[in-house]
Amino acid sequence: MKRLLLCLVLAAVATSWALAQDSDNDSKAKSEVRTLTGCLAKGDSADEFLLTASDGSTWEIHRNNAVNLDEHVGQEVSVTGAVSNNTMHNLKEDAKSAAADTHIKKDNAEHGHLKVTDVKKVSDTCKK
């Protein structure tokens, strides 16, 4: 009985390790730094903005001293920045994809937090 339990534990550990290795490979494909294009809007608080990207994803952006986002509200912009908590973000998005694949959840639009380092105006107005 002890040997059977030991074999089951070893199998579980080996499976977890293999999944972690596969997850590391997927995470490398989902870059920590992203450039997104979309419409910039004011967020719920004075220091918050919301970027609705052209691919349907939404990104919360907090004010920082590196870029002036206020002048771009209502415009289509291209922003570059780092995904906050990249590893956890990717795990969350993978879980959402799995739920959508099994028809548990219809909406699979990505949502995250971005630390913006650069912003460029694409258009004076947002495309609808």
trRosetta pair geometry for C-beta under 8 A, 3 or more apart (Angstrom, degrees):
i j d omega theta_ij theta_ji phi_ij phi_ji
1 4 5.7 -52 -151 33 32 113
1 5 6.5 31 152 -16 64 106
2 5 5.7 -55 -149 38 33 112
2 6 6.2 35 152 -20 66 107
3 6 5.5 -53 -145 38 32 113
3 7 6.3 35 154 -21 65 104
4 7 5.7 -52 -149 35 30 112
4 8 6.5 30 152 -18 63 105
5 8 5.7 -54 -149 36 32 112
5 9 6.4 31 153 -18 65 105
6 9 5.7 -54 -147 37 31 111
6 10 6.3 30 155 -17 65 107
7 10 5.8 -55 -145 39 30 110
7 11 6.2 32 155 -21 65 106
8 11 5.7 -53 -146 36 30 112
8 12 6.4 31 154 -20 63 105
9 12 5.7 -54 -149 36 31 112
9 13 6.4 30 153 -18 65 106
10 13 5.7 -53 -146 37 32 111
10 14 6.2 33 155 -19 65 107
11 14 5.8 -54 -146 38 30 111
11 15 6.3 30 155 -19 64 107
12 15 5.8 -55 -146 37 29 111
12 16 6.3 31 154 -19 64 107
13 16 5.7 -54 -147 36 30 112
13 17 6.3 31 154 -20 64 106
14 17 5.7 -54 -148 36 30 112
14 18 6.4 30 154 -18 64 106
15 18 5.7 -55 -147 37 31 110
15 19 6.3 29 155 -16 65 107
16 19 5.8 -57 -147 39 30 109
16 20 6.2 32 154 -22 65 107
17 20 5.6 -54 -148 34 30 113
17 21 6.5 32 153 -20 64 103
18 21 5.8 -52 -151 33 32 112
18 22 6.5 30 152 -16 64 106
19 22 5.6 -55 -148 39 35 111
19 23 6.1 38 152 -22 67 106
20 23 5.5 -52 -145 36 32 114
20 24 6.5 39 152 -25 63 100
21 24 5.7 -48 -152 28 32 114
21 25 6.9 32 150 -17 62 101
22 25 5.7 -53 -156 34 36 112
22 26 6.6 33 149 -16 66 105
23 26 5.6 -54 -148 38 36 111
23 27 6.2 39 153 -24 67 105
23 91 7.5 21 -159 -92 129 87
23 94 7.8 -59 -128 -48 95 173
24 27 5.6 -52 -145 34 30 114
24 28 6.8 36 154 -24 62 100
25 28 5.9 -50 -156 26 32 112
25 29 7.1 31 148 -17 61 102
26 29 5.6 -57 -160 32 39 112
26 30 6.6 18 149 -3 71 107
26 90 7.1 155 118 171 99 128
26 94 7.1 68 133 -90 150 131
27 30 5.7 -64 -146 49 37 99
27 86 7.4 101 -166 139 105 101
27 87 6.4 4 -135 -115 142 69
27 90 5.1 125 -113 102 83 169
28 31 8.0 18 176 -83 39 56
30 86 7.6 165 115 -175 99 97
30 90 4.9 143 84 -111 149 119
30 93 7.5 163 -139 68 157 143
31 34 6.0 145 86 -72 103 73
31 83 7.9 136 109 -1 57 120
32 82 5.5 0 151 -149 92 86
32 83 5.5 -128 -157 37 52 95
32 86 4.3 -47 -113 -93 89 157
33 80 6.8 20 179 -179 97 90
33 81 7.1 -154 -143 115 69 20
33 82 5.4 -39 -92 -93 69 66
33 83 7.6 -139 -75 -3 22 79
34 80 7.2 -166 97 -142 39 55
34 81 6.8 -19 58 64 74 60
34 82 8.0 123 15 -116 73 21
34 83 6.2 57 -1 -47 115 99
34 114 7.1 -86 58 -121 110 121
35 78 6.2 16 179 177 98 98
35 79 7.1 -178 -148 91 55 39
35 80 4.5 -19 -97 -95 83 84
36 51 6.3 105 105 137 129 139
36 53 4.5 -71 -176 -106 116 125
36 55 8.0 -96 -143 20 97 108
36 57 7.2 -94 -138 77 138 121
36 59 6.5 123 65 -5 165 149
36 78 7.2 177 89 -151 35 56
36 79 5.7 -13 60 59 84 86
36 114 7.4 -101 19 -94 134 164
37 53 6.5 90 70 -147 41 80
37 54 5.4 1 92 -5 90 118
37 76 6.9 32 177 173 89 95
37 77 7.1 -157 -141 101 60 37
37 78 4.6 -23 -94 -98 86 78
37 79 7.9 161 -87 16 37 64
37 122 6.0 61 -150 -46 111 157
38 51 5.1 108 76 173 118 86
38 52 5.0 -150 167 92 130 45
38 53 3.7 -117 -44 -107 139 33
38 54 5.3 -152 -87 -29 80 62
38 57 7.9 -129 -51 69 157 76
38 76 6.8 -107 158 -144 16 75
38 77 7.2 -22 66 57 47 67
38 126 7.9 22 167 -138 55 106
39 51 7.1 158 78 -153 41 54
39 52 5.0 -8 56 56 94 95
39 74 7.7 -16 -167 -152 93 22
39 75 7.6 179 -140 97 61 26
39 76 5.7 -44 -86 -96 62 65
39 77 7.8 102 -127 18 19 77
39 126 3.5 41 -112 -129 119 133
39 127 7.4 -141 -60 41 110 59
40 49 5.8 -6 -168 177 95 124
40 50 7.5 148 -155 79 48 45
40 51 5.5 -21 -98 -98 69 77
40 61 8.0 -38 -135 38 101 140
40 69 6.5 -143 -176 -170 143 99
40 72 5.1 36 62 122 152 99
40 73 5.7 -107 115 -109 98 41
40 74 7.2 -44 78 10 77 25
40 75 6.1 0 40 60 105 69
40 76 7.8 154 3 -117 80 19
40 77 5.0 14 -22 17 122 126
40 79 7.7 106 -79 -41 118 127
40 119 7.9 33 -68 -150 154 131
40 126 8.0 -162 29 -80 50 117
41 49 6.8 152 80 -165 41 72
41 50 4.9 -22 66 64 94 94
41 51 7.8 171 22 -83 70 30
41 52 7.1 25 3 -5 114 102
41 73 6.4 70 -136 -153 28 85
41 74 7.2 73 -102 -68 62 49
42 48 7.7 83 177 90 57 67
42 49 6.4 -62 -123 -114 31 66
42 50 7.5 10 93 18 19 89
42 73 5.5 23 -51 -137 82 137
43 47 7.9 -37 59 89 124 38
43 48 2.9 -84 79 117 146 96
43 49 5.1 -108 -25 -68 102 11
43 50 5.0 127 -90 -31 81 88
43 60 6.5 74 -114 -141 140 86
43 61 7.6 -166 -44 56 132 64
44 48 5.8 -6 45 75 65 143
45 48 4.5 76 52 7 83 114
46 63 7.8 -30 125 -12 67 142
47 62 5.6 23 140 -160 97 81
47 63 4.1 -101 -155 19 78 115
48 60 6.3 -27 -161 -165 106 97
48 61 7.2 136 -160 76 55 49
48 62 5.8 -32 -100 -104 65 64
48 63 7.3 -86 -56 -17 28 84
49 60 7.5 140 77 -162 49 49
49 61 4.4 -26 67 68 99 101
49 62 7.7 -178 21 -84 78 16
49 63 7.3 106 -15 -63 101 69
49 69 5.1 -95 -41 147 160 147
49 73 7.1 -130 -127 -93 111 92
50 58 6.3 -11 -172 -169 100 102
50 59 7.2 150 -158 76 52 48
50 60 6.1 -26 -102 -102 71 57
50 61 7.3 -178 -82 21 21 83
51 58 7.0 157 83 -156 54 50
51 59 4.4 -12 59 59 103 101
51 61 6.0 55 -14 -16 106 122
51 77 7.4 -88 -123 66 112 106
51 79 6.2 -94 -101 21 159 141
51 114 7.1 -28 31 36 133 140
52 56 7.8 -23 -176 -147 85 26
52 57 7.8 169 -156 88 47 42
52 58 5.4 -18 -104 -104 67 82
53 56 6.9 -32 78 39 81 22
53 57 4.6 4 42 61 122 88
53 58 7.2 -153 10 -79 81 30
53 59 6.7 57 -32 -5 106 109
54 127 7.6 31 -109 62 100 125
55 110 7.7 17 105 29 115 112
56 109 4.5 -109 136 -120 103 112
56 110 7.8 108 95 28 79 73
57 109 5.7 180 -95 180 45 83
57 110 3.8 -13 -118 66 114 94
57 111 6.6 -171 -164 -72 74 41
57 112 7.5 -7 178 16 116 92
58 109 6.7 52 -2 140 88 120
58 110 7.6 -178 31 95 53 58
58 111 4.9 -1 65 -114 91 85
59 79 8.0 -152 87 73 146 138
59 111 7.4 -176 -79 -154 41 48
59 112 5.6 -13 -116 71 79 73
59 113 6.9 131 -165 -117 73 17
59 114 4.5 17 178 -6 128 121
60 111 7.9 43 -13 180 91 87
60 112 7.4 -132 27 115 79 34
60 113 4.9 -30 68 -107 96 73
60 114 7.3 159 73 20 44 72
61 69 6.6 163 115 -104 131 163
61 79 7.3 -70 -90 178 152 166
61 81 7.4 128 -119 24 110 171
61 113 7.5 150 -82 -160 38 61
61 114 5.3 -31 -90 70 88 92
61 115 7.8 146 -138 -101 76 21
61 116 5.3 25 -148 -21 127 118
62 113 7.7 12 -12 -163 98 107
62 115 7.7 -21 46 -107 91 66
63 69 6.6 -132 -108 34 71 120
64 67 6.7 46 72 35 91 75
64 115 7.0 55 -31 -160 153 80
64 116 6.9 179 33 61 120 81
66 116 7.2 -173 82 103 116 72
66 117 5.7 -50 140 -134 149 53
67 116 5.4 -72 38 119 144 111
67 117 7.0 138 -31 177 120 15
67 118 6.5 169 -83 -112 133 18
67 119 4.9 110 -174 4 140 109
68 71 5.4 35 128 11 111 109
68 72 7.7 131 111 -7 70 97
68 119 7.8 -123 64 52 50 133
69 72 5.6 -74 -161 45 51 108
69 73 7.1 74 146 -53 78 80
69 116 7.0 93 -72 67 120 156
69 119 6.3 140 -97 -43 72 168
70 73 6.2 -27 -161 -14 38 111
72 75 4.8 -91 -166 48 67 122
72 77 5.0 41 178 -69 135 141
72 119 5.9 -116 -19 154 165 137
72 121 6.1 -152 -119 -86 103 88
74 125 7.1 -39 154 -124 85 55
74 126 6.6 -116 -177 -18 46 105
75 121 5.4 -40 156 -134 146 96
75 122 7.4 150 155 45 94 68
75 123 6.4 178 -168 86 80 55
75 124 5.9 -66 -118 -154 98 25
75 125 6.9 -62 -119 -75 52 14
75 126 6.8 153 -178 -56 12 75
76 121 7.6 88 79 -167 58 61
76 122 4.4 -67 113 69 96 110
76 123 4.1 26 44 45 116 99
76 125 7.0 18 -11 99 95 33
76 126 5.1 135 -61 -110 83 54
76 127 6.1 36 -78 -4 141 84
77 119 5.4 -7 179 -168 134 96
77 120 6.4 148 -162 75 78 42
77 121 5.8 -50 -105 -106 79 42
77 122 5.9 175 -110 2 19 91
78 119 7.3 153 80 -156 49 48
78 120 4.8 -13 58 60 97 98
78 122 5.5 98 -26 -55 91 110
79 114 6.9 97 121 130 130 146
79 116 5.0 -55 -171 -126 119 116
79 118 6.9 159 -155 87 51 57
79 119 5.0 -12 -103 -103 81 78
79 120 7.8 -175 -76 23 40 64
80 116 7.1 103 74 -151 41 69
80 117 5.7 -54 100 62 88 90
80 118 4.3 10 46 54 107 104
80 119 7.8 -151 23 -68 67 40
81 114 4.4 98 89 170 132 98
81 115 5.0 -175 -178 83 113 45
81 116 3.9 -76 -69 -99 137 38
81 117 5.2 152 -102 3 67 75
81 118 7.5 -167 -58 32 71 62
82 86 7.3 -74 176 -58 86 114
82 114 7.1 150 74 -158 35 63
82 115 4.7 -12 58 55 89 105
82 117 7.2 59 -11 -24 85 115
83 86 4.6 98 86 -97 108 81
83 89 5.3 -118 160 53 123 164
83 112 5.7 -17 -146 152 99 146
83 113 7.3 104 -164 76 57 58
83 114 6.2 -39 -101 -103 49 68
83 115 8.0 -123 -40 16 3 81
84 89 7.0 117 79 -51 58 131
84 112 7.0 172 44 169 84 94
84 113 3.9 -26 32 93 130 109
84 114 6.8 -130 -12 -78 88 17
84 115 5.9 108 -67 -29 87 96
85 88 4.4 -24 154 43 113 114
85 89 5.6 130 96 -30 79 92
85 113 7.4 49 27 54 95 115
86 89 5.5 -57 -141 36 27 115
86 90 6.3 24 162 -18 64 106
87 90 6.0 -57 -151 35 27 107
87 91 6.6 26 153 -17 63 106
88 91 5.6 -54 -148 37 35 112
88 92 6.3 37 154 -20 67 105
89 92 5.8 -57 -152 36 29 111
89 93 6.4 24 154 -15 65 108
89 112 5.0 46 -145 -124 128 124
89 113 7.7 -133 -90 35 128 76
90 93 5.7 -54 -143 39 32 109
90 94 6.2 37 155 -22 65 104
91 94 5.7 -53 -147 34 30 113
91 95 6.5 31 153 -19 63 104
92 95 5.8 -56 -153 34 31 111
92 96 6.5 32 150 -18 65 104
93 96 5.5 -50 -148 36 36 114
93 97 6.4 40 151 -21 65 103
93 110 5.7 9 -121 -121 123 94
93 112 7.7 -30 -58 -60 118 115
94 97 5.6 -52 -149 34 33 113
94 98 6.5 34 152 -20 64 103
95 98 5.7 -51 -149 35 33 112
95 99 6.5 34 152 -18 64 104
96 99 5.7 -54 -149 37 33 111
96 100 6.3 31 153 -17 66 106
96 105 6.7 -79 -156 83 70 150
96 108 5.7 142 143 -139 102 72
96 110 7.9 155 76 -100 150 54
97 100 5.7 -55 -146 38 32 110
97 101 6.2 37 153 -24 65 106
97 108 6.1 75 -100 -154 55 124
98 101 5.6 -50 -146 33 31 115
98 102 6.6 14 159 -4 63 108
99 102 6.2 -67 -149 46 29 98
99 104 4.3 -84 -165 68 81 115
99 105 4.1 36 131 14 115 115
99 108 7.9 173 76 -98 86 92
100 103 7.5 34 -175 -81 35 28
100 104 7.4 -86 -65 52 23 73
100 105 5.3 -62 -75 79 64 88
100 106 7.1 72 -125 -155 86 10
100 107 7.6 -106 -97 86 115 22
100 108 3.9 -6 -67 -74 161 122
103 106 7.8 22 -153 -81 60 62
105 108 6.9 119 109 -73 105 73
116 119 6.1 25 173 -55 133 99
121 124 7.4 32 179 -78 125 47
123 126 7.4 144 85 -86 114 26
123 127 7.3 68 58 -38 156 87
